[in-house]
Amino acid sequence: MKRLAPLLATVGLIATSLPLLTAPQAAAAQIPGYMRQQPDWHRCRPEQPATYECATLKVPLDYQHPQGRMLDLAISRIKTENPGKRRGVLLFNPGGPGVSALFRPVGLNTTIPKDVRDQYDLIGFDPRGVGKSSPISCGGLSADERGLGGPYRPETFPSDVAWARSVADKCREKSGDVIPHITTRNTARDLDVIRAALGERKISYLGYSYGTYLGAVYSQMFPQRTDRFVLDSGVDPQRVWRGMIQVWATEAEPAFARWTRWAAERSDRYGLGSTPEEVSATFWALVARADRDPIIQDGQKITGDYLRSEPSLFFSPYGASAVIKHLKSLAENGPRPADGDAPDLKQLLAGSRSSGANAAEPNTTVPGAAAAAADSDGMAVYWSVVCGDTDNWPRDPDQYARDAARDKAKYPLYGDFASNIKPCAFWQRPVEPATPMKTRADVLTVQNEWDSQTPLVSGQGLHKALKGSRMVLALGGEKHGVYLSDPASCADATVNKYLATGRLPAADVTCQDPPPFP
């Protein structure tokens, strides 16, 4: 201490010679620079309205080392036309992970009711790794390498393992320094940077599908910053992320049973059987036949595994009946030159995944690979989040083989697809654990009864996990995405009232949608 005395004295003299910081100055000095940005707004595109503005923020790649590498974060806005009624900002995420939301304010600006719209500046953004926000890539995945993997068969399982390992290796080779930080928790932190840059004390939020999980994570990490949150078509936090893929298998079974009853009641129109058992037998006979001798549709070979790979189809009894009737006719009679009664299979399959969140841009809100699979860059973000959010993916390939064989028997429609090996078996270990749902969150969750991508049990899991939340359940609703999906949706009134007033319903709300099929 004696030897340190001169140094301490010198430091003391220097300290006392400096002017004292005021309390506000001291507080500001403790705020990281990335939380004190001011957006440089400019017109997004010449062909878009001048009111549609864009800017780019900087966010840390790794929030544990904020002085290191930074990422671009592209944001957009359309301000309210009624500043006197403005409450704040409404951020939007359409799902994914791996889907851009930068252009979404343009569509929302015309679809949200005026009394709600007047209260908010609409804010879009590309999540980290997506679009204009420092996009990542896996180096150009082939068409066969995209998607969630195929059915389980013991003789082809080694090639399934090779596929999963190849995807993980390509992503690591191309973007391995960034991938560990493309997670939901870091995207939630990015949302808070947006909040600060906009000068807001709190944010309101509308999230669909994967966006519900992002919103839920934000509500737990930043509860004091959470204002009016609508979480539509919910991801169950207890199922991220392997369980969310497996839930498509478990919940496809009751949807399939519902379809067999519906088609049996209309056997005179579809000719698939007069009892649910006969309809089921017709389908499985078609699957077996297509595995032996693929059905040719528009030059494409449709196998039995292909028929099983679209469990979302059976959440729409009308669509499933039209498709199966047509494929049965093709299998029995072959293609006909002019079949005026033939459905557009691609449109029906896509429609079973569509979301009202996207209004003019349907079919992009999927808590799976369908949206991201359009390009390999989207798949890079998808796997980064799905594999990097949690460490509960098995690392032993044999575990996947056992699970897939078990679930193929238990859930014959999609069980083996859901439980088969994924690239996560060979992914980097997560840098932090998943977010526990312990903090009260006074948010509104919204759900369709027959949503194929985030089935009802998943939406109920989100509602249960978020203590203090209320749920609006639209009985009979079939789309993936409720709010603004259909002018006749019985859920819209409750959502509009909450966004306009901030008051949650006193209790959960259950309403009845009109029949979605003729």
Secondary structure, DSSP 4 states (H G I P E B T S, - for coil): -TTTHHHHHHHHHHHHHSPPPPHHHHHHHHS-GGGS-----EES-TTS-TT-EEEEEEEESSTTSTTS-EEEEEEEEE--S-GGG--EEEEEE--TTT---TTHHHHHHHHS-HHHHTTEEEEEEPPTTSTTSS----S---GGGSSS-----TTTHHHHHHHHHHHHHHHHHHHTTTGGG-SHHHHHHHHHHHHHHTT-S-EEEEEETHHHHHHHHHHHH-GGGEEEEEEESPPPGGGTTHHHHHHHHHHHHHHHHHHHHHHHTTHHHH-S-SSHHHHHHHHHHHHHHHHHSPEEETTEEE-HHHHHT-GGGGGSHHHHHHHHHHHHHHHHH---S--TT---HHHHHHHTT--GGGTTS-S---SSHHHHTTSHHHHHHHHHHHHHS-S-S---HHHHHHHHHHHHHHSTTTHHHHHS--GGGGSPPPSSPPPP--S----EEEEETT-SSS-HHHHHHHHHHSTT-EEEEEET--SS--TTT-TT-TTHHHHHHHHHH-PPPSS-EEEEPPPS--
